[in-house]
Amino acid sequence: MDGQQASLNAFRNLVAMRFQLYNSLFSALPFHRVEKTGVLLSMFIMFCEEAYQRGWSPSEIIEQFLCKYTDYQTEKDQLDLLFRFIQYAERQVVLFDALEDAAFGAVNDLNGKGTLKHLLNEVYQQNAWPQLKEKLSNFAVRIVLTAHPTQFYPSEVLGIIHDLSNAIMQDNTALVNTYLQQLGKTPFFKKQKPTPYDEAMNLIWYLEHVFYPAVGKILTTLKTHVNGYDELFTCSPIRLGFWPGGDRDGNPFVTPEITLKVAQALRNAILVSYYRDVRKLRRRLTFKGISTLVAQLEELLYRHVFDHPENQVLTVDDIRRPLIQIHEALVRDHNGLFAGMVEELLSKIAAFGLFFASLDIRQDSSIHRRIIDQIAARGEALPVHYAQLSLEEKLSCLTQIRVRVNPDDFSDPLLQDTLRVMAAMKDIQLTNGEEGCHRYIISHATSAIDIMEVYALFLMSGWKPEELRVDIVPLFETIEDLQRCSEVMQTLYAFPAYRAHLARRGDKQTIMLGFSDGTKDGGYLMANWSIYKAKESLTAISRSSGVHVLFFDGRGGPPARGGGKTHQFYASMGQNIANEEIQLTVQGQTISSNFGTTTSAQYNLEQLMHAGISNGLFASRRMTFTPDEEQLLSQLAEESFRAFQALKNHPDFLNYLNYASPLRYYAETNIASRPSSRNRSAKLNLNDLRAVPYVGSWSQIKQNVPGYYGVGTALEALYRAGKWKALQELYQQSLFFRTLLDNCEMSMKKSFFPLTAYLAKHPKFGTIWNMIYEEYEKTKKYLLMLSGASDLMENYPVEKLSIQMRERIMLPLLTIQQHALAKIRAHQENPESSLPIETYEKLAIRCSFGIINASRNSA
């Protein structure tokens, strides 16, 4: 508790108090009406807080405030003030983000529980060095950066946050003021959608400036403390993955040309990073003989970074070999002076090669099926009657293909793209190395045929079976698919051609499990429990088949999409779940909030490493559930599932979300190249709706349904069944169950029902609003009973205070957005009205920026 109190005090001093101090600088900014805006906004926040307690609607609040505290008479002047409120609040969010980033090292114990230093101390105390070295030889954390649109900051603003944080850490008020002025003149709204290449370049900035130094520091620590762990020169326990430019699932703008261009950008970025490090080495390594080797290496990298010589292939060994020579000479002749710098660079080369981050390719299974049908219709690579064949006959046909299919023979651009990108993967491997592009992910995989059709398409695109250096990764997402996935993999493992392919891939099979669509399909508890059980069954059949299964978790930012306290989930996995690698996606705000600075990136990477290594290293911590506990969790999941299905299947469920939230405007925010729905021409339905706009829309109306709905009903059912004591024991003993509920509390802490309470008596949607509110109150009641706390997130005081402050900053934005949506709905009911509807639509969209950014993990 002392540590928590110290962190809380640091947060109050370095974030809360400084926010008030620096926020006052906004009033001095030399911009149009800024001072008046700041004063009025402070008054508006307090007015909102009091008015919501009285039960006023957002429109009533705004109308009364404008009447009471301003002399604006025209609608134009009133709207102008609301837009200024938005601009001001957006910049308050940036300031708060920068303050939290600057205070990260003081608020978090960088050498405490869950860090690498903590792990090494545990290993030392238990004399477990041999076990640690063995674990490190087959364990890795793979962070995969995705372009999923949960980040509303343009790259220019991200740069200001970075510089502002540094100025705050230096306590340089003059520089802070300068950056705030820059912020005041920097637009937050993107006039055009980014291209997939734009998205890639934005994330490559993080690779160069955050992940590259953070990973280097972690590997150097391991190299220093784990004696004899020279394998770090050739392998790495930290790897990075990359989706922008490779993920074409639902994104028609990702082409083979874009994929190749992004792969080249990744290669150039890592060469630039090596070049910078070698230049630093040259300033230190001025010794006779060694200086010549460093200069030659610098010149080699310079040529390949800036001149791009033709017919000259640069390999990793071309860089590593002279560095090893330099290291040997430093140890032999110069008492190891500056050898540590060389070791760190060698470790980085082991982690990043010439690829920096592995570019994953992803496409939906329905696209592959469509392509296979078109190929079969020609009767060349596949028989015309392919669709009528049995499962066994189809599998046999798919593995006997030796005909290369020419993409130009078909008019379908998707077919052309698929075959061309599969061929392009071979080209990327030639320049960036095999790890540059070696995984093909199949969204919505439902059967063994889905995997084997992709295998067949690789053969049709020019790969030979014995040379196929690609891991085919099925992604199981819905509850039904999660429950059947072990049968699918059992069929594949038993199929000789595919088993031979796995043998050539080191007997390793990566399987991706999606939280987002699982939660959308079955609700919070059922999705999480289904994934846990799927991992257990997949581990069992993989082990019995002699296959090392690697789980890749598709996680978003909030708990509703698998986010929250991620490292605790991995620490809680039982011994029945394979633990050779931790692989997960990170995106948007999760990248900027958890990996936005070198300090935070190193800390969160270490937390994941600690979770995976300690879970497998210390046998006493291997927690598996007893049969009674399994039954308890299964019952909870089933009860929760039934409650969520009752809500989801309500005929007005999706219409309610579309009515109350800015869901329909997500595509107009220009935050991503990918459409918000997989099927743009079809009527809005839950299956086609992307998880990001779905979860993000619930967040913007502060109801966060996907993060808790059904939990209260499930807990109540077991309470009434006399199983409360068993639940209390499970809560105390199971980190998995406790983390599930902790994350649930986070979703609920970010909810604010007074914002939409005006819908409680709506003739059409009142029923749904009341269903959601009653479930929220029920869940809150039973969670507090179970934890013994008096308030949500009581055990996480820093995070609780951060959420409270962020929610207060965004309160005006939430109110303005709901007011704008009410005006839009009124116009739709009376199209003859003179309302400036386009302005109100712009108002609703602009509010989304600050709301999402302030929430940090809301979509």
Secondary structure, 3 states (H helix, E strand, C coil): CHHHHHHHHHHHHHHHHHHHHHHHHHCCCCCCCHHHHHHHHHHHHHHHHHHHHCCCCHHHHHHHHHHHHCCCCCHHHHHHHHHHHHHHHHHHHHHHHHHHHHHHHHHCCCCCCCCHHHHHHHHHHCCCHHHHHHHHHCCEEEEEEECCCCCCCCHHHHHHHHHHHHHHHCCCHHHHHHHHHHHHHCCCCCCCCCCHHHHHHHHHHHHHHHHHHHHHHHHHHHHHHCCCCHHHHCCCCEEEEECCCCECCCCCCCCHHHHHHHHHHHHHHHHHHHHHHHHHHHHHCCCCCHHHHHHHHHHHHHHHHHHCCCCCCCCHHHHHHHHHHHHHHHHHHCCCCCHHHHHHHHHHHHHHCCCCCEECEEEEHHHHHHHHHHHHHHCCCCCCCHHHCCHHHHHHHHHCCCCCCCHHHCCCHHHHHHHHHHHHHHHHHHHHCHHHCCEEEEECCCCHHHHHHHHHHHHHCCCCHHHCCCEEEEEECCHHHHHHHHHHHHHHHCCHHHHHHHHHCCCEEEEEEEHHHHHHHHCHHHHHHHHHHHHHHHHHHHHHCCCEEEEEEECCCCHHHCCCCHHHHHHCCCCCCCCCEEEEEEEHHHHHHHCCCHHHHHHHHHHHHHHHHHHHHCHHHCCCCCHHHHHHHHHHHHHHHHHHHHHHCCCCHHHHHHHHCCHHHHHHHCCCCCCCECCCCCCCCCCCECHHHHHHHHHHCCCCHHHCCCHHHHHHHHHHCCCHHHHHHHHHHCHHHHHHHHHHHHHHHCCCHHHHHHHCCCCCCHHHHHHHHHHHHHHHHHHHHHHCCCCCCCCCHHHHHHHHHHHHHHHHHHHHHHHHHHHHHHHHHCCCCCCCHHHHHHHHHHHHHHHHHHHCCCC
